[in-house]
Amino acid sequence: MAIFLNLMRMEGGKRHHYLRTFRHETADLLALRAWLLQERCTHVGMESTGVYWMSVYRRLEGFFELVVANAQHIKAVPGRKTDVQDAEWIASLLQHGLFNPSFVPSQEQQDLRDLTRLRVSLVRERTRLVNRVHKVLEEAGIKLATVLSDILGLSGRAILQALCEGERDPERLAKRVHPGVQASQEQIVVALTGEVREHHRFLLRELLSLITVQDRSITHLEEEIERRLHPFAEQITRCEKINGVSRHVLYVLMAEVGTDLQRFPDAEHLSSWAGVCPGQKESAGKRLSGKCKKGNRYVREALVQAAHGVRRSRTYLGERYRRLKKRRGSKRAALAIGHDILVIYCQMMKTGQEYQEKGVEFFQQGDRSKFGRQLVRRLEHMGYQLTRPPQPVA
């Protein structure tokens, strides 16, 4: 991979270009830094392309004022795309102050991001493996999911281990179920009656071993994340009181957004950066699509997960979700509740305040007053004259 560098400087009232090409190895990056220092360069602009910009950024960090921009925000004229023209275009934008810098986290926060993102990937992979276990059991005629809510729980693992060892009798398999399972013994026996072949046992053994490895890796990652976020234990304990927000959601927020939110002027700027607020598209006086822009997908997924966790609770956020769902649907309601959670998180991290639960009564008070106004309008429309009592002077 080659790096095309366009150096622009003003000499004698004219703008001069110096084009150099460097490879993406460490030795060439050090040569790039030496050449820029020799030419007395002060500002360096680059576009974020995957992870390739990171090594360049780390080699130049501390020597120049670095500006990283979203590649989508600095697109040149379509149809004239070459690496050399891109370098010239970026240099021109940087010289005229038209470069909109992106948020670049510190090295410590970037390391924490790597841990939380790897955990998200491992959890997804574990879910895919569990779904494959479901598939193998269904193929063998074992309806374990109909009597157990979690087939990899205490009872499920005991039954799967017995199946892998060659047990065939449904009666003996049913005896391995924990007494706390709600299903009756007859239902469990019927669910465990099937035709398990040696092929199915081999697949189950391999899948269970892979799931065990995933569980061990996820546990190690969570311990490392806990260790790195130990200085912020007080903030985590305080923010856990937000309805629907678990400790893992806070890990993602602290890794992606950070613990110092002073870089964001207010909560709305943070919501726009994360991509959890409505977009703006207006033309000819008409408001068109309000689709959210692309933001940080890890923050967005964590907030939507927290919103779905609070949807059935008798809380302020739960009641707000149910009211929004009636008018806008479940997806928009979940995104709106995720936006509310992010705003609450931002305010709590900036001010250090405790979470104040408003409760369902917050909406009920507004409903009573709104219902009263509707009744008054209906009576006046029918011809009645109403005399309102005088309001007390404050």
Buried (B, 14 or more C-beta within 10 A) or exposed (E): EEBBBBBBEEEEEEEEEEEBEBEEEEEBBEBBBEBBEEEEBEEBBBBBEEEBBEEBBEBBEEBBEBBBBEBEEBEBEEEEEEEEBBBBBBBBBBBEEEBEEBEBBEEEBEEBBEBBBBBBEBEEBBEEBBEBBEEBBEBBEBBBBEBBEEBBEEBBBBBBBBBBEEBEEBEEBBBBBEEEBEBEEEBBBBBBBBEBEEEBBEBBBBBBEBBEEBEEBBEEBBEBBEEBBEEBEEBBEBBEEBBBBBBBBBBBBBBBBBBEBEEBEEBEBBBBBBBBBBEEEEEEEEEEEEEBEEBBEBBBBBBBBBBBBBBEBEBBBBBBBBEBBEEEEBEBBBBBBBBBBBBBBBBBBBEEEEBEEEEBEEBEEEEEEEEEEEEEEEEEEEEEEEEEEEEEEE
